[in-house]
Amino acid sequence: MTEQLTPTAGQQAPERPAAPAVYDPPDIPGKGPTDWGGGWKWGLISPLILLALAVAIRVYQAWAVFPWGLDSSTTQFFWMWRMLVVAFLLGVGIFTVLWWRWILNTGRDLPQRFSRREEVRRIAVFWGLIGATSVNLYIEASFWPNEDGAFHQTLVRDTAFTVAHIPMFYLFFPLGVTLAVGTYLYGRTRIPAVYGADKGFPWSFFLLISATVTEVAQVAMNEWGHSVNLGNAGAEEFFAVWFHWPFVLYGWLAGGIFALWGETILRLYAIEDEEAADARDTAPAPQPSTSAPV
């Protein structure tokens, strides 16, 4: 005769928690994963904001540079140009703190499981951020430097805070760091299949972020070289020419931005394969034919 023991409540194995539901946002017409009003929205809005900001500053320069932007010893130069440095640095700093904080805070509250449709939308937003970063790189490394070179070749300057340097060095260069790091934080919190913690720190973002940080550091060294040679008047650019060589390194490092598209394109292919596999699994099995062969 065997005795059967019934486990007490304390001895029973705890029940496994149910898996969280898969998050799938509602399907709103015109706001789908790849609609202009959906996933692509910030890919359209953010570059336009950056371009509008650059154009507005250029118009301000055209209006104020010749009357009040050529002599740094004047009161007008102080209020109309030097104070722009303070405004730009404060603006970028406040935007950086608020944006990075929003990404991290909202990232902690996101559902752990989400649909492939939602992942495609997040990748579209991610591409929009890459696009904004690319536009900012163009503005900081092509648009303003071309103006800066023309300005310095036609003017003997008396300060490093010239009207061409101020928007380039104190607005768009630090903004490049903000956008590069912010894009990584978005990918880290929103696209775990590509940039999750278990994937490590990607080389693509290492190169891109290094490019933006290197550019800011290189600008500091470059301006020191120019300032040392300000007393050489028109020969200043000649004596400071070698301080420009490291800018080439920045261009090489910035090439890492192309890998970001490549990494997420591969993920889109994987999502497509998963969708095709699910379609095959859920397809009804073929029914055997009962008719006689002809």
Sine and cosine of phi, psi and omega as CSV:
sin_phi,cos_phi,sin_psi,cos_psi,sin_omega,cos_omega
0.00,0.00,0.84,-0.54,-0.03,-1.00
-0.97,-0.24,0.54,-0.84,0.00,-1.00
-0.98,-0.21,0.81,-0.59,-0.01,-1.00
-0.99,-0.13,0.85,-0.53,-0.04,-1.00
-1.00,-0.09,0.70,-0.71,0.06,-1.00
-0.98,-0.19,0.85,-0.53,-0.02,-1.00
-0.90,0.44,0.62,-0.78,0.06,-1.00
-0.97,0.26,0.11,-0.99,-0.03,-1.00
-0.89,0.45,-0.57,0.82,-0.01,-1.00
-0.96,0.28,-0.40,0.92,-0.03,-1.00
-1.00,0.01,-0.23,0.97,-0.03,-1.00
-0.95,0.32,0.61,-0.79,0.02,-1.00
-0.91,0.41,0.69,-0.73,0.00,-1.00
-0.91,0.40,0.57,-0.82,0.02,-1.00
-0.95,0.32,0.62,-0.78,0.03,-1.00
-0.95,0.32,0.71,-0.71,0.03,-1.00
-0.91,0.41,0.59,-0.81,0.00,-1.00
-0.92,0.40,0.60,-0.80,0.02,-1.00
-0.90,0.44,0.67,-0.75,0.00,-1.00
-0.88,0.47,0.53,-0.85,-0.01,-1.00
-0.92,0.39,0.47,-0.88,0.03,-1.00
-0.98,0.22,0.82,-0.57,0.00,-1.00
-0.99,0.17,0.79,-0.61,0.05,-1.00
-0.66,-0.75,0.94,-0.33,-0.07,-1.00
-0.90,0.43,0.41,-0.91,0.01,-1.00
-0.89,0.46,0.54,-0.84,-0.01,-1.00
-1.00,0.08,0.98,-0.20,0.00,-1.00
-0.98,-0.21,0.82,-0.57,0.00,-1.00
-0.83,0.55,0.73,-0.69,0.00,-1.00
0.99,0.11,-0.09,1.00,-0.01,-1.00
-0.79,-0.62,0.56,0.83,0.03,-1.00
-0.96,0.27,0.02,-1.00,-0.06,-1.00
-0.83,0.56,-0.59,0.81,-0.04,-1.00
-0.88,-0.48,0.40,0.92,0.08,-1.00
-1.00,0.06,0.44,-0.90,0.01,-1.00
-0.90,0.44,-0.48,0.88,0.05,-1.00
-1.00,-0.02,0.01,1.00,-0.02,-1.00
-0.92,-0.40,-0.94,-0.34,-0.06,-1.00
-0.89,0.46,-0.51,0.86,-0.05,-1.00
-1.00,0.04,0.02,1.00,-0.14,-0.99
-0.84,0.54,-0.79,0.62,-0.05,-1.00
-0.96,0.27,-0.34,0.94,0.13,-0.99
-0.93,0.36,-0.35,0.94,0.07,-1.00
-1.00,-0.10,-0.67,0.74,-0.11,-0.99
-0.96,0.28,-0.73,0.68,-0.13,-0.99
-0.90,0.44,-0.68,0.73,0.08,-1.00
-0.89,0.45,-0.59,0.81,0.03,-1.00
-0.91,0.42,-0.60,0.80,0.05,-1.00
-0.89,0.45,-0.70,0.71,0.00,-1.00
-0.90,0.44,-0.70,0.72,0.01,-1.00
-0.91,0.41,-0.66,0.75,0.03,-1.00
-0.89,0.46,-0.62,0.79,0.03,-1.00
-0.90,0.43,-0.69,0.72,0.01,-1.00
-0.90,0.43,-0.67,0.74,0.00,-1.00
-0.91,0.41,-0.66,0.75,0.00,-1.00
-0.88,0.47,-0.67,0.74,0.02,-1.00
-0.92,0.40,-0.63,0.78,0.01,-1.00
-0.90,0.43,-0.63,0.78,0.05,-1.00
-0.91,0.42,-0.65,0.76,0.05,-1.00
-0.88,0.48,-0.66,0.75,0.05,-1.00
-0.87,0.50,-0.73,0.68,-0.03,-1.00
-0.86,0.51,-0.52,0.86,-0.02,-1.00
-0.99,0.13,-0.60,0.80,-0.22,-0.98
-0.93,-0.37,-0.14,0.99,-0.15,-0.99
-0.95,0.31,-0.74,0.68,-0.09,-1.00
-0.96,0.29,-0.65,0.76,0.04,-1.00
-0.95,0.32,-0.61,0.79,-0.19,-0.98
-0.73,-0.68,0.18,0.98,-0.10,-1.00
-0.88,-0.47,0.20,0.98,-0.07,-1.00
-0.95,-0.33,-0.26,0.96,-0.02,-1.00
-0.83,-0.56,0.96,-0.29,-0.10,-1.00
-0.96,0.27,-0.12,0.99,-0.02,-1.00
-1.00,0.07,-0.09,1.00,-0.07,-1.00
-1.00,0.05,0.40,-0.92,0.06,-1.00
-0.91,0.41,-0.60,0.80,0.00,-1.00
-0.89,0.46,-0.63,0.78,0.02,-1.00
-0.90,0.44,-0.65,0.76,-0.01,-1.00
-0.87,0.49,-0.77,0.64,-0.09,-1.00
-0.98,0.22,-0.54,0.84,-0.10,-1.00
-1.00,-0.03,-0.32,0.95,-0.05,-1.00
-0.81,-0.59,-0.78,0.63,-0.02,-1.00
-0.90,0.43,-0.59,0.81,0.02,-1.00
-0.94,0.35,-0.35,0.94,0.12,-0.99
-0.90,0.44,-0.57,0.82,0.06,-1.00
-0.86,0.52,-0.73,0.68,0.02,-1.00
-0.89,0.46,-0.70,0.71,-0.03,-1.00
-0.90,0.44,-0.68,0.73,-0.02,-1.00
-0.91,0.41,-0.72,0.70,-0.03,-1.00
-0.91,0.41,-0.66,0.75,0.05,-1.00
-0.91,0.42,-0.67,0.74,0.00,-1.00
-0.89,0.46,-0.72,0.69,0.02,-1.00
-0.91,0.42,-0.66,0.75,-0.01,-1.00
-0.89,0.46,-0.72,0.70,0.01,-1.00
-0.91,0.42,-0.71,0.70,0.02,-1.00
-0.87,0.49,-0.67,0.75,-0.02,-1.00
-0.88,0.48,-0.76,0.65,-0.03,-1.00
-0.88,0.47,-0.72,0.69,-0.04,-1.00
-0.92,0.40,-0.69,0.72,-0.05,-1.00
-0.93,0.36,-0.76,0.65,0.00,-1.00
-0.88,0.48,-0.64,0.77,0.02,-1.00
-0.90,0.44,-0.66,0.75,0.02,-1.00
-0.89,0.46,-0.69,0.73,-0.01,-1.00
-0.87,0.49,-0.73,0.69,-0.06,-1.00
-0.95,0.32,-0.68,0.74,-0.02,-1.00
-0.91,0.41,-0.72,0.69,0.01,-1.00
-0.95,0.32,-0.48,0.88,0.02,-1.00
-0.90,0.43,-0.53,0.85,0.02,-1.00
-0.94,0.33,-0.42,0.91,-0.07,-1.00
-0.99,-0.11,-0.01,1.00,-0.04,-1.00
-0.95,0.30,0.52,-0.85,0.07,-1.00
-0.87,0.50,0.60,-0.80,-0.01,-1.00
-0.95,0.31,-0.50,0.86,0.01,-1.00
-0.89,-0.45,0.71,-0.71,0.00,-1.00
-0.58,-0.82,0.36,-0.93,-0.09,-1.00
-0.96,0.29,0.29,-0.96,0.06,-1.00
-0.91,0.42,-0.55,0.84,0.04,-1.00
-0.88,0.48,-0.67,0.74,0.04,-1.00
-0.92,0.39,-0.60,0.80,0.03,-1.00
-0.91,0.41,-0.62,0.78,0.06,-1.00
-0.89,0.46,-0.65,0.76,0.03,-1.00
-0.88,0.47,-0.67,0.74,0.00,-1.00
-0.91,0.41,-0.61,0.79,0.05,-1.00
-0.91,0.42,-0.61,0.79,0.06,-1.00
-0.89,0.45,-0.68,0.74,0.06,-1.00
-0.89,0.45,-0.66,0.75,0.03,-1.00
-0.86,0.51,-0.69,0.72,0.05,-1.00
-0.89,0.45,-0.59,0.81,0.06,-1.00
-0.88,0.47,-0.63,0.78,0.05,-1.00
-0.92,0.38,-0.62,0.79,0.08,-1.00
-0.89,0.46,-0.66,0.75,0.04,-1.00
-0.88,0.48,-0.68,0.74,0.03,-1.00
-0.89,0.45,-0.66,0.75,0.05,-1.00
-0.89,0.45,-0.64,0.77,0.02,-1.00
-0.90,0.44,-0.69,0.73,0.03,-1.00
-0.89,0.45,-0.66,0.75,0.03,-1.00
-0.90,0.43,-0.62,0.79,0.05,-1.00
-0.89,0.46,-0.63,0.78,0.06,-1.00
-0.90,0.44,-0.70,0.71,-0.04,-1.00
-0.90,0.44,-0.70,0.72,-0.09,-1.00
-0.98,0.19,-0.46,0.89,-0.11,-0.99
-0.94,-0.34,-0.05,1.00,0.01,-1.00
-0.71,-0.70,-0.82,0.57,-0.07,-1.00
-0.87,0.49,-0.85,0.53,-0.02,-1.00
-0.95,0.31,-0.65,0.76,0.03,-1.00
-0.86,0.51,-0.57,0.82,0.06,-1.00
-0.90,0.44,-0.69,0.72,0.07,-1.00
-0.90,0.43,-0.65,0.76,-0.04,-1.00
-0.89,0.46,-0.69,0.72,0.01,-1.00
-0.89,0.45,-0.69,0.72,0.02,-1.00
-0.90,0.43,-0.62,0.78,-0.02,-1.00
-0.91,0.42,-0.70,0.72,-0.08,-1.00
-0.98,0.22,-0.39,0.92,0.04,-1.00
-0.98,0.17,-0.21,0.98,-0.03,-1.00
-0.89,-0.46,0.10,0.99,-0.07,-1.00
-0.58,-0.81,0.71,-0.71,0.17,-0.99
-1.00,0.03,0.97,-0.25,-0.12,-0.99
-0.99,0.11,0.39,-0.92,0.01,-1.00
-0.89,-0.46,0.21,0.98,0.01,-1.00
-0.35,-0.94,0.42,-0.91,0.11,-0.99
-0.98,0.22,-0.31,0.95,0.00,-1.00
-1.00,0.01,0.92,0.39,0.00,-1.00
-0.99,0.12,0.26,-0.97,-0.03,-1.00
-0.91,0.41,-0.37,0.93,0.05,-1.00
-0.99,0.10,-0.51,0.86,-0.02,-1.00
-0.97,0.24,-0.59,0.81,-0.20,-0.98
-0.85,0.52,-0.79,0.61,0.01,-1.00
-0.94,0.34,-0.52,0.85,-0.05,-1.00
-0.95,0.30,-0.78,0.63,-0.13,-0.99
-0.99,0.12,-0.49,0.87,-0.17,-0.99
-0.92,-0.39,0.04,1.00,0.10,-1.00
-0.81,-0.59,-0.90,0.44,-0.17,-0.99
-0.98,0.19,-0.49,0.87,0.07,-1.00
-0.92,0.40,-0.80,0.60,0.07,-1.00
-0.90,0.43,-0.50,0.87,0.05,-1.00
-0.91,0.42,-0.49,0.87,0.08,-1.00
-0.89,0.46,-0.65,0.76,0.07,-1.00
-0.90,0.43,-0.69,0.73,0.01,-1.00
-0.85,0.53,-0.74,0.68,-0.05,-1.00
-0.94,0.35,-0.65,0.76,-0.02,-1.00
-0.90,0.43,-0.74,0.67,0.00,-1.00
-0.93,0.37,-0.64,0.77,0.03,-1.00
-0.89,0.46,-0.62,0.79,0.06,-1.00
-0.90,0.44,-0.64,0.76,0.06,-1.00
-0.89,0.45,-0.70,0.71,0.00,-1.00
-0.88,0.48,-0.61,0.79,0.05,-1.00
-0.90,0.44,-0.74,0.67,0.02,-1.00
-0.89,0.45,-0.62,0.79,-0.02,-1.00
-0.91,0.42,-0.60,0.80,-0.07,-1.00
-0.99,-0.10,-0.33,0.95,-0.11,-0.99
-0.92,-0.40,-0.40,0.92,-0.06,-1.00
-0.81,-0.59,0.93,0.35,-0.08,-1.00
-0.91,0.42,-0.42,0.91,0.00,-1.00
-0.91,0.42,-0.37,0.93,-0.01,-1.00
-0.93,-0.37,-0.67,0.74,-0.13,-0.99
-0.83,-0.55,0.37,0.93,0.02,-1.00
-0.91,0.42,0.19,-0.98,-0.05,-1.00
-0.87,0.49,-0.56,0.83,-0.02,-1.00
-0.95,0.31,-0.19,0.98,0.00,-1.00
-1.00,0.02,-0.16,0.99,-0.07,-1.00
0.98,0.20,-0.05,-1.00,0.01,-1.00
-1.00,0.02,0.85,-0.52,-0.13,-0.99
-0.96,0.29,0.59,-0.81,0.05,-1.00
-0.89,0.46,-0.55,0.84,-0.02,-1.00
-0.86,0.51,-0.74,0.68,0.02,-1.00
-0.95,0.30,-0.52,0.86,0.08,-1.00
-0.86,0.51,-0.70,0.72,0.00,-1.00
-0.92,0.39,-0.71,0.70,-0.05,-1.00
-0.91,0.41,-0.74,0.67,0.00,-1.00
-0.91,0.41,-0.62,0.78,0.06,-1.00
-0.88,0.48,-0.60,0.80,0.02,-1.00
-0.88,0.47,-0.73,0.68,-0.05,-1.00
-0.93,0.37,-0.63,0.77,0.02,-1.00
-0.94,0.35,-0.67,0.75,0.03,-1.00
-0.87,0.49,-0.62,0.79,0.00,-1.00
-0.89,0.46,-0.69,0.73,0.02,-1.00
-0.90,0.43,-0.70,0.72,0.01,-1.00
-0.91,0.42,-0.64,0.77,0.01,-1.00
-0.91,0.42,-0.60,0.80,0.04,-1.00
-0.89,0.46,-0.65,0.76,0.01,-1.00
-0.88,0.48,-0.71,0.70,0.03,-1.00
-0.91,0.41,-0.64,0.77,-0.01,-1.00
-0.88,0.48,-0.70,0.71,-0.02,-1.00
-0.94,0.35,-0.51,0.86,0.10,-0.99
-0.89,0.45,-0.68,0.73,0.03,-1.00
-0.88,0.47,-0.65,0.76,0.04,-1.00
-0.91,0.41,-0.68,0.73,-0.06,-1.00
-0.90,0.43,-0.60,0.80,0.04,-1.00
-0.88,0.48,-0.54,0.84,-0.09,-1.00
-0.98,-0.22,0.23,0.97,0.01,-1.00
-0.86,0.51,-0.52,0.86,-0.02,-1.00
-0.94,0.33,-0.20,0.98,0.00,-1.00
-1.00,0.09,0.14,0.99,0.07,-1.00
0.79,0.61,-0.84,-0.55,-0.11,-0.99
-0.91,0.41,-0.32,0.95,0.00,-1.00
-1.00,0.06,0.08,1.00,-0.05,-1.00
-0.83,0.55,-0.75,0.66,-0.03,-1.00
-0.89,0.46,-0.56,0.83,0.00,-1.00
-0.92,0.40,-0.71,0.70,-0.04,-1.00
-0.96,0.28,-0.40,0.92,-0.05,-1.00
-0.99,-0.16,0.16,0.99,-0.15,-0.99
-0.89,0.46,-0.62,0.79,-0.07,-1.00
-0.94,0.33,-0.26,0.97,0.08,-1.00
-0.95,0.32,-0.19,0.98,0.00,-1.00
-1.00,-0.03,-0.24,0.97,-0.08,-1.00
-0.87,0.50,-0.67,0.74,-0.02,-1.00
-0.89,0.46,-0.19,0.98,0.06,-1.00
-0.88,0.47,-0.42,0.91,0.03,-1.00
-0.90,0.44,-0.64,0.77,0.03,-1.00
-0.86,0.51,-0.64,0.77,0.04,-1.00
-0.85,0.52,-0.68,0.73,0.01,-1.00
-0.89,0.45,-0.65,0.76,0.03,-1.00
-0.90,0.43,-0.72,0.70,-0.02,-1.00
-0.90,0.44,-0.60,0.80,-0.03,-1.00
-0.90,0.43,-0.29,0.96,0.06,-1.00
-0.88,0.47,-0.27,0.96,0.05,-1.00
-0.88,0.47,-0.28,0.96,-0.02,-1.00
-0.91,0.42,-0.48,0.88,-0.01,-1.00
-0.93,0.37,-0.49,0.87,0.02,-1.00
-0.92,0.39,-0.44,0.90,0.01,-1.00
-0.90,0.43,-0.66,0.75,0.08,-1.00
-0.90,0.43,-0.68,0.73,-0.02,-1.00
-0.88,0.48,-0.69,0.73,-0.02,-1.00
-0.89,0.45,-0.67,0.75,-0.03,-1.00
-0.98,0.19,-0.45,0.89,0.11,-0.99
-0.89,0.46,-0.67,0.74,0.04,-1.00
-0.88,0.48,-0.60,0.80,0.04,-1.00
-0.92,0.40,-0.60,0.80,0.05,-1.00
-0.90,0.44,-0.63,0.78,0.07,-1.00
-0.89,0.46,-0.65,0.76,0.02,-1.00
-0.90,0.43,-0.64,0.77,0.05,-1.00
-0.89,0.46,-0.66,0.75,0.03,-1.00
-0.89,0.46,-0.65,0.76,0.03,-1.00
-0.91,0.42,-0.64,0.77,0.02,-1.00
-0.90,0.43,-0.65,0.76,0.04,-1.00
-0.89,0.45,-0.66,0.75,0.01,-1.00
-0.91,0.41,-0.63,0.77,0.02,-1.00
-0.91,0.42,-0.66,0.75,0.04,-1.00
-0.90,0.43,-0.61,0.79,0.02,-1.00
-0.90,0.43,-0.62,0.79,0.04,-1.00
-0.93,0.38,-0.63,0.77,-0.04,-1.00
-0.93,0.37,-0.55,0.84,-0.05,-1.00
-1.00,-0.05,-0.08,1.00,0.01,-1.00
-0.94,0.35,0.64,-0.77,0.01,-1.00
-0.90,0.43,0.60,-0.80,0.00,-1.00
-0.93,0.36,0.61,-0.79,0.02,-1.00
-0.90,0.43,0.70,-0.72,0.00,-1.00
-1.00,0.07,0.69,-0.72,0.03,-1.00
-0.91,0.41,0.63,-0.78,0.00,-1.00
-0.98,0.18,0.70,-0.71,0.01,-1.00
-0.99,-0.15,-0.12,0.99,-0.01,-1.00
-0.99,0.16,0.47,-0.88,0.00,-1.00
-0.95,0.31,0.59,-0.81,0.04,-1.00
-0.89,0.45,0.59,-0.81,0.00,-1.00
-0.99,0.13,0.00,0.00,0.00,0.00
